[in-house]
Amino acid sequence: MAGLVLDGSNPDVGLLYDINGLAKDAPSWSDRVMGFTGEYGILLALVLVALWCWWSVRRRGSAEDSVTAVAGLVWAPLAAGIALLVNIPIRGFVERPRPFVDHRNIEVLVTGKTDYSFVSDHATMAMAVAVGIFIAHRRFGMAAIGLALLEGFCRVYMGVHYPTDVIGGFALGTAVALLLTPLALALLTPLVSAVSRSARLGVLVRSRRAREADRAAGADGSVDAVGGTRPLGIPEPRPDDNNLAA
């Protein structure tokens, strides 16, 4: 399996040269920016998107929606971790060398990569987190998926992955995040619901202003008040579950 892509006429290699060739024509400062972006910057941006999403879902929608959305956000990094674990045996089985091992004229922007190339860890992790955010909130999720796609482009541009390494990472991250979502939310939603009822930790799920609004609504008799907030049961699946906190 090590010779998965060695023929220079292969479209995978051709696309690698097309994208990586942009680095050869770019100024050195641009390559440094792309190297940092592809190695650390986009992953950091995904963390910021997740935090922004968390800040938003705490303040909007119903209490039940906040619980479900926060549970989805908790699932996002867990899905990424599981996907990376799944990738370990895949890499060992395929044993595909990095592009610069078989193609000496590749422009490599990040040195020190000695492990196998397929599947891309960065692409896997980025897409798993992005899909997890999408489960929590559609609009934030679309932005996160856009960042994940950019991560894949950067990995090829940097000369450390073939395009199919990135596509495989996208597929793996998406599959793990989506296929395990029902089980993950079934376990995480009751836990997040319990946290939301806590006097000290409840702010992690529902902002103080939103909790006060829930309490006022309960006092008016429009909803039942339980512990100062609306009841936080596990919601039944709905067609718009992916946009719960929009």
C-alpha positions in Angstrom: 0.0 0.0 0.0 3.0 2.3 0.3 2.9 3.0 -3.4 -0.6 4.3 -3.4 0.4 7.4 -5.3 3.8 7.3 -7.1 3.0 7.9 -10.7 3.5 11.5 -11.7 0.7 11.2 -14.2 -1.8 10.4 -11.4 -4.4 13.2 -11.0 -3.6 13.2 -7.3 0.0 14.1 -8.0 -1.0 16.6 -10.7 -3.3 18.5 -8.3 -0.5 18.4 -5.7 1.9 20.1 -8.0 -0.7 22.6 -9.1 -1.5 23.7 -5.6 1.9 23.4 -4.1 3.3 25.2 -7.1 1.6 28.3 -5.9 4.0 28.3 -2.9 7.0 28.5 -5.3 5.7 31.6 -6.9 4.7 33.3 -3.7 6.9 35.6 -1.6 8.6 34.1 1.4 6.5 36.0 3.9 3.3 34.6 2.3 4.7 31.1 2.6 5.4 31.7 6.3 1.9 32.9 6.8 0.4 29.9 5.0 2.6 27.6 7.0 1.5 29.0 10.3 -2.1 29.1 9.1 -2.2 25.5 8.0 -0.3 24.2 11.0 -2.0 26.2 13.9 -4.0 29.2 12.7 -7.1 27.4 11.3 -7.4 25.1 14.3 -7.2 28.1 16.5 -9.9 29.8 14.4 -12.1 26.8 14.8 -11.7 27.0 18.6 -12.7 30.7 18.4 -15.8 29.9 16.2 -16.8 27.2 18.8 -16.5 29.7 21.6 -18.4 32.3 19.8 -21.1 29.8 19.0 -21.2 28.8 22.7 -21.5 32.4 23.8 -24.4 32.9 21.4 -26.4 29.7 22.1 -26.3 30.5 25.9 -28.2 33.8 25.3 -30.8 32.9 22.6 -33.5 30.4 22.1 -35.2 28.3 24.7 -33.5 26.7 27.6 -34.0 23.3 26.0 -32.3 24.6 22.8 -29.4 25.9 24.8 -28.9 22.5 26.4 -28.9 20.7 23.1 -26.7 23.1 21.4 -24.1 23.1 24.2 -24.2 19.3 24.1 -23.4 19.5 20.4 -20.4 21.8 21.1 -19.1 19.5 23.8 -19.3 16.6 21.2 -17.3 18.5 18.6 -13.8 18.1 20.2 -14.7 14.6 21.4 -15.6 13.6 17.9 -12.2 15.0 16.7 -10.4 13.0 19.3 -12.2 9.8 18.4 -11.5 10.4 14.7 -7.8 10.8 15.4 -7.8 7.5 17.3 -9.5 5.8 14.3 -6.9 7.2 12.0 -4.0 5.5 13.8 -4.6 2.0 12.4 -5.5 3.5 9.0 -2.2 5.2 8.7 -0.3 2.1 9.8 -2.2 0.0 7.2 -1.8 2.3 4.2 1.8 3.4 5.0 1.8 6.2 2.5 4.9 8.4 2.6 4.7 12.1 2.6 4.7 13.8 -0.8 8.1 15.2 -0.4 9.6 11.7 0.1 8.7 10.6 -3.4 8.7 14.0 -5.1 11.9 15.9 -4.3 10.9 19.1 -6.0 7.9 19.7 -3.7 8.1 23.0 -1.9 7.8 22.0 1.8 6.8 24.9 4.2 6.9 22.9 7.4 9.8 20.6 8.2 10.0 17.7 10.6 7.1 15.6 9.3 8.3 12.0 9.5 5.0 10.1 10.0 2.8 8.7 7.2 0.6 10.9 5.0 -2.7 9.2 4.7 -5.1 10.2 6.4 -4.4 13.9 7.2 -4.7 14.4 11.0 -5.3 18.1 10.5 -8.1 17.6 7.9 -9.7 14.9 10.0 -9.7 17.0 13.2 -10.8 20.2 11.5 -13.8 18.6 9.8 -14.8 16.6 12.8 -14.9 19.8 14.9 -16.7 21.7 12.1 -19.4 19.1 11.8 -19.8 19.1 15.5 -20.4 22.8 15.5 -22.8 22.4 12.6 -24.8 20.0 14.7 -25.0 22.7 17.4 -25.7 25.6 15.1 -26.1 25.7 11.4 -24.7 29.1 10.6 -21.7 28.8 12.8 -21.2 25.3 11.5 -21.1 26.5 7.9 -18.4 29.0 8.8 -16.5 26.2 10.6 -16.8 23.9 7.5 -15.4 26.6 5.4 -12.4 26.8 7.7 -12.0 23.1 7.5 -11.9 23.1 3.7 -9.3 25.9 3.9 -7.3 23.7 6.2 -7.3 21.0 3.6 -6.1 23.4 0.9 -3.3 24.6 3.2 -2.0 21.1 3.9 -1.6 20.5 0.2 -0.1 24.0 -0.4 2.4 23.3 2.3 3.6 20.1 0.6 2.9 17.8 3.5 -0.2 16.0 2.1 -1.6 14.7 -1.2 -5.1 16.0 -2.0 -6.5 12.5 -1.4 -5.0 12.5 2.1 -7.1 15.6 2.8 -10.2 14.2 1.2 -9.8 11.0 3.3 -9.5 13.2 6.4 -12.6 15.1 5.6 -14.5 11.8 5.1 -13.2 10.3 8.3 -14.0 13.3 10.4 -17.5 13.7 9.0 -18.3 10.0 9.4 -17.2 9.9 13.0 -19.0 13.1 13.9 -22.3 12.2 12.2 -22.5 8.5 12.9 -21.8 8.8 16.6 -23.9 11.9 17.1 -27.1 10.1 18.3 -25.2 8.1 20.9 -23.1 11.1 22.0 -26.1 13.5 22.4 -28.0 10.8 24.2 -25.2 10.7 26.8 -24.2 14.4 26.8 -27.6 16.1 26.8 -28.7 14.8 30.3 -25.3 15.7 31.6 -25.4 19.3 30.2 -29.0 19.6 31.4 -27.9 18.7 34.9 -25.1 21.3 34.7 -27.6 23.9 33.5 -29.6 23.5 36.8 -26.5 24.1 38.9 -26.5 27.5 40.7 -22.8 27.9 40.0 -22.2 26.1 36.7 -25.5 26.8 35.1 -24.0 29.9 33.4 -21.9 27.6 31.3 -25.1 26.5 29.5 -27.5 29.4 30.0 -26.5 33.1 30.5 -27.7 34.9 33.6 -29.9 37.2 31.6 -31.6 34.3 29.8 -32.1 32.4 33.1 -33.7 35.5 34.6 -36.0 35.7 31.6 -36.9 32.0 32.0 -37.6 32.6 35.7 -39.8 35.6 34.8 -41.7 33.6 32.2 -42.2 30.9 34.8 -43.5 33.4 37.4 -46.0 34.6 34.8 -47.3 31.2 34.4 -46.3 30.8 30.7 -44.0 27.9 31.5 -43.4 25.8 34.6 -40.5 27.0 36.8 -38.1 24.4 38.0 -35.1 25.6 39.9 -35.5 29.1 38.5 -35.4 28.0 34.9 -37.6 26.3 32.4 -37.7 22.5 32.5 -34.7 21.1 30.7 -35.8 17.7 29.3 -34.2 16.1 26.3 -36.1 17.4 23.3 -37.6 15.1 20.8 -35.8 15.0 17.3 -37.2 17.8 15.1 -36.5 18.6 11.4 -34.6 21.7 12.4 -32.5 20.2 15.1 -29.4 21.5 13.3 -30.5 25.1 13.8 -31.6 24.9 17.4 -30.1 28.1 18.5 -30.3 30.2 15.4 
